[in-house]
Amino acid sequence: MLNIAVLVSGGGTNLQALIDSEKRGEIINGTISLVISSKPDAYALERAKNAGIPSRVLLRKQYAASEDYDCALINLLREYQIDLVVLAGFMTIISDRVIASYRNRIINVHPSLIPAFCGEGFYGLRVHEAALERGVKITGATVHFVNEVCDGGPIILQKAVHVAGDDTAQTLQKRVMEEAEWQLLPRAVSLFCQGKLNITNDRVSINEQ
């Protein structure tokens, strides 16, 4: 059974999707063992408490140097013997040092079909605002491994979502979460925990057997 840490900063809707999936037995060979929040008032911490999951708050501003913060995060992950790190709306930058320590063991969910509307500056509602400004008819979500390039890691899963003519950034955000993010993230986590994800030349193949 692999230990999973979920890193959050806000409401924790993707965390809840993972919690619910684990309760339904859909995350095979994995369990959420730790929730780390970058904010002390994040509602995600309440979700963790309600599910009986240990949680810790790690504030970047409490560390004088980024190297000190990196060490604190890595030490915390090692303390809980974490095998997989899931970024679920985590708003603190993950450094190259942390990425190197957990190479191909950190995954992120992004609310667009990468490479569209991704990279530096594209997060939260801004992603959906950009999609609507561009007038796209199809958007979606992507789960990918994290590397040193923002939203540039190998893609694990993607799912398309229809854009309605009367969508606002808020309604589109909700539909992408419900129809894509909450489905893709638990499936990707389960595939990882089952050892079914293989990376070759920065491409992910899925062994469904």
C-alpha positions in Angstrom: 0.0 0.0 0.0 1.5 3.3 -1.1 1.3 6.4 1.0 -0.1 9.5 -0.7 0.3 13.1 0.3 -2.1 15.7 -1.1 -0.9 19.3 -1.1 -3.6 22.0 -1.0 -4.1 25.7 -0.6 -7.9 26.3 -0.8 -11.2 24.6 -0.6 -9.9 21.1 -1.4 -12.5 19.9 -3.9 -10.0 17.7 -5.6 -8.9 16.4 -2.2 -12.5 15.5 -1.5 -12.8 13.7 -4.8 -9.7 11.6 -3.8 -11.1 11.0 -0.3 -14.5 9.9 -1.8 -12.7 7.6 -4.4 -10.6 6.0 -1.7 -13.8 5.3 0.4 -15.4 3.7 -2.6 -12.3 1.4 -3.0 -11.3 3.0 -6.3 -7.8 3.9 -5.4 -6.2 0.5 -5.5 -3.0 -0.1 -3.5 -2.9 3.5 -2.2 -4.1 5.5 0.8 -4.1 9.2 1.6 -1.7 9.4 4.5 -1.1 13.2 4.8 -2.6 16.5 3.7 -0.2 19.5 3.6 -1.7 23.0 3.3 0.1 26.3 2.4 -2.6 28.2 4.2 -3.7 27.8 7.8 -7.4 28.6 7.0 -7.8 26.4 4.0 -11.1 24.5 4.1 -9.2 21.5 2.7 -7.9 21.1 6.3 -11.4 20.6 7.5 -12.0 18.0 4.8 -8.9 16.1 6.0 -10.0 16.3 9.6 -13.5 15.0 8.8 -11.8 12.1 6.9 -9.4 11.3 9.8 -6.4 12.2 7.7 -3.3 13.7 9.4 -2.7 17.3 8.2 0.1 19.8 8.5 0.4 23.5 7.6 3.6 24.6 5.9 3.9 28.4 5.4 6.5 29.6 3.0 6.8 32.9 4.8 8.0 31.2 8.0 11.2 30.2 6.2 13.9 32.8 5.5 15.2 31.0 2.5 13.6 28.8 -0.1 16.2 26.1 0.7 14.9 26.0 4.3 11.3 25.6 3.0 12.4 22.8 0.6 14.1 20.9 3.4 11.0 21.2 5.7 8.8 19.9 2.9 11.0 17.0 2.0 11.5 16.1 5.7 7.8 16.1 6.2 7.2 13.9 3.2 9.9 11.5 4.4 8.5 11.5 8.0 5.2 10.1 6.6 7.0 7.8 4.1 5.2 9.3 1.2 5.4 7.5 -2.1 3.3 9.8 -4.2 2.7 13.6 -4.0 -0.5 15.0 -5.4 -0.7 18.8 -6.1 -4.4 19.7 -5.8 -4.6 23.4 -6.0 -1.3 24.0 -4.2 -0.3 27.6 -4.7 3.3 27.5 -3.5 6.0 26.8 -6.1 7.5 23.4 -6.0 11.2 23.8 -6.3 13.6 21.9 -8.5 15.1 20.3 -5.4 11.8 18.9 -4.3 11.1 17.7 -7.9 14.4 16.0 -8.0 13.8 14.3 -4.7 10.5 12.9 -5.9 11.2 12.5 -9.6 8.1 11.1 -11.4 6.4 10.8 -8.1 4.6 14.2 -8.1 1.5 14.7 -10.1 -0.7 17.8 -10.8 -4.1 18.4 -12.1 -4.5 21.4 -14.4 -7.9 22.8 -15.6 -7.2 22.8 -19.4 -6.1 20.5 -22.2 -2.3 21.1 -22.0 -0.6 22.6 -23.9 -3.5 25.1 -24.2 -3.8 27.7 -21.4 -1.0 26.5 -19.2 2.3 27.6 -17.9 3.3 30.6 -15.8 0.3 32.7 -14.8 -2.3 30.2 -15.7 -4.1 28.9 -12.6 -7.5 29.0 -11.1 -10.1 31.1 -12.8 -7.5 32.7 -15.1 -7.4 29.5 -17.1 -11.1 29.6 -17.8 -11.1 33.3 -18.5 -8.4 32.8 -21.1 -10.3 29.9 -22.7 -13.5 32.0 -22.9 -11.6 35.0 -24.2 -10.1 32.8 -27.0 -13.5 31.5 -27.9 -12.7 27.8 -27.7 -15.5 25.3 -28.0 -13.7 22.5 -26.1 -11.7 22.7 -23.0 -11.0 20.1 -20.3 -8.4 19.0 -17.7 -5.0 17.3 -17.6 -3.2 15.2 -15.0 0.5 15.2 -15.5 3.8 14.4 -13.8 5.5 17.5 -12.5 9.0 18.4 -13.8 11.1 21.6 -13.8 8.9 23.2 -16.5 5.6 24.7 -15.3 2.8 22.4 -16.6 5.4 20.8 -18.8 5.7 17.3 -17.3 4.6 14.1 -19.1 0.8 13.9 -19.5 -0.9 11.0 -17.8 -4.6 11.6 -18.6 -6.8 14.2 -20.3 -10.5 14.7 -20.7 -12.4 17.1 -22.9 -15.3 19.3 -21.6 -17.8 21.2 -23.8 -17.9 25.0 -23.5 -21.4 26.4 -23.5 -22.3 29.6 -25.2 -23.4 31.3 -22.0 -20.5 30.1 -19.8 -18.8 32.4 -17.4 -15.4 31.5 -16.0 -17.2 30.3 -12.8 -19.7 28.0 -14.5 -16.9 26.6 -16.8 -14.6 26.1 -13.8 -17.4 24.1 -12.1 -18.1 21.9 -15.1 -14.4 21.2 -15.7 -14.1 20.1 -12.1 -17.2 17.9 -12.1 -16.8 16.3 -15.6 -13.0 16.1 -15.7 -10.8 16.9 -12.7 -12.7 14.8 -10.2 -12.7 11.8 -12.5 -9.2 12.1 -13.9 -7.2 12.7 -10.7 -8.4 9.6 -8.7 -7.9 7.4 -11.8 -4.4 8.7 -12.3 -3.5 8.2 -8.6 -4.9 4.6 -8.7 -2.9 3.8 -11.9 0.3 5.1 -10.3 -0.3 3.1 -7.1 -0.9 0.0 -9.1 2.4 0.5 -11.0 0.6 0.9 -14.3 2.3 4.1 -15.5 5.5 3.9 -17.5 7.5 6.9 -18.7 9.7 6.7 -21.8 11.1 9.7 -23.5 8.8 12.0 -21.5 5.7 10.1 -22.6 3.5 8.1 -20.4 2.1 4.8 -21.4 -0.6 3.0 -19.3 -0.4 -0.8 -18.8 -4.0 -1.7 -18.3 -3.3 -5.5 -17.9 
